[in-house]
């Protein structure tokens, strides 16, 4: 999604298509990036 981070795109897709199963890959060494990705996935399932 142009102009949106992968983490934000995951949130949007999960809200629009609740049955979607999303796999996220990263090469980031930042722990905060991983935490945000997990937090976004969990928020979408609640």
C-alpha positions as CSV (number, residue, x, y, z in Angstrom):
1,X,0.0,0.0,0.0
2,X,1.8,3.1,-1.2
3,X,2.5,5.7,1.5
4,X,1.7,3.3,4.4
5,X,4.1,1.1,6.4
6,X,3.8,-2.7,6.4
7,X,2.6,-2.6,10.0
8,X,-0.1,-0.1,9.2
9,X,-1.1,-2.0,6.1
10,X,-1.5,-5.1,8.2
11,X,-3.8,-3.3,10.5
12,X,-5.9,-2.0,7.6
13,X,-6.1,-5.3,5.9
14,X,-7.0,-7.1,9.1
15,X,-9.9,-4.7,9.7
16,X,-11.2,-4.9,6.2
17,X,-10.8,-8.7,5.8
18,X,-10.9,-10.2,9.3
19,X,-10.4,-13.8,7.9
20,X,-7.1,-12.7,6.1
21,X,-4.0,-14.5,7.2
22,X,-1.0,-12.2,6.9
23,X,2.6,-13.2,7.0
24,X,5.0,-10.4,7.7
25,X,8.8,-10.7,6.9
26,X,11.3,-8.1,8.0
27,X,15.0,-7.5,7.9
28,X,14.9,-4.9,10.6
29,X,17.1,-5.3,13.6
30,X,14.9,-3.0,15.7
31,X,13.1,-4.7,18.5
32,X,10.4,-2.0,18.4
33,X,9.6,-2.9,14.8
34,X,8.9,-6.5,15.8
35,X,6.9,-5.5,18.8
36,X,4.8,-3.1,16.7
37,X,4.1,-5.8,14.2
38,X,3.0,-8.3,16.8
39,X,1.0,-5.7,18.6
40,X,-0.8,-4.7,15.4
41,X,-1.6,-8.4,14.6
42,X,-3.0,-8.9,18.1
43,X,-5.0,-5.7,18.0
44,X,-6.6,-6.9,14.7
45,X,-7.7,-10.1,16.3
46,X,-9.4,-8.6,19.3
